[in-house]
Amino acid sequence: MSRHGPDPERLFFGSVVGTARRLAAEQGSMAEAIATIRGVAGDREDLLVQGAGLGVGAWSVNPGLPADLLAAGLLVGSVPRLELDVLLHWMTVGQQRGLSGARYRA
């Protein structure tokens, strides 16, 4: 949080990733979950890829709940045109954060 209040971009990112985590935990329909995530994210496909990559990267070095991987899968599945090099970048960042002990997952 800055002196001027919370960062709206970070709050929006948290909303997108939080929605994916909630839907993964509910274990409902994938098609409905993906539609919901797309609705929350709007045209921000970059946040979907970032959230998925950070989540998988952090999980790979510090495994958590299976729902964490499911959430990342829902985020990736919500991207109409996935750029694998961008996903790999965020996975690497997630691994670095996971190795540093940071509790920030996605």
N, C-alpha and C positions, 0 to 999 in steps of 0.2 A: 504494500500500500504506500502510495506517495503522500506527500504533504497535502495534496489536493484531493485526496480520496482514492477509492479503489480504481484500478485500471479497468475500464469497460471492456477492453479486448480480452483481458485475462478472465474476467467474469463470464464473458460470452463463451470462451473456450471451456471453462469449467462447466457451463451449462450443457454444452454439446457432449463432452466426455461423460459428465454425470448422467445424462440421459441414456447414453450407451451402456454405462455400468448398471443402471437401474433395470433397463430392458434385458440385459444379459442375465441378471439375477432372477428376473421374473420367468425366464425360459419360455416365452411365448412364441408366436409366429415370427420367423425371420423376416418374411416379407413385410409384415406390419411394423416390426422394429426398424427395419431399414427405411421405410416410408416416414416413420416418426422422426428418426435421426435426420433424414434429409430435410424434413420440415423445420426442425430446430436450427440446423446449420445454414439453411438457405443456400446461397451460392458460395459459401465458404468451404470449398473442398479442401483447401489448404489446412484447415483446422482438423478435418477428418483424418487426413494423412498424418499430420503432426501427432494427434492424440493416439492413433494406432501405433505409430512407430515408437513413441515414448513408452507406451504401455508394454509393448512386446519387448523392447530393449531392456527396460527395467526388470521385467518379469524374468527374462533370460538369465540374469545374474543374481536375482533374488526372488525365486518363485514364490508366488502368493496364491491367491484363490484362483480356481479354474475360471471363475466369472471374469477375471481380469483379461484372460486371453479371449474369452467369448466377446467381451466388449470391444477389444481391438479388432476382432473379426467382423463385428457388426459395423465398426467405423470404416474398415477397408471395403466391406461390401456396399457401403453407402456412397462410395466414390465411383462415378460413372466411368472415368478414364484415369486409372491409377498410373502414376509415374514411379516406377520401382526405384529409381535412383533417389528420389525425394524420400520415399519410405525408408530406404536404407540409411539415408542421412539421419532421420529422426530415430531410427532404431539404435544407431551408434550413440547418439546423444543420450538416449534412454539408458543404454548400457553404462555410459560414463557416469550418469547420475546415480544409477543403481550401485555401482562400485564405490562411489563416494559416500554412500550411506544416506544420501538424500531421500527423504520419505516422499517426495513429490513424485507421483507415478505418471500422471499423464498430462 
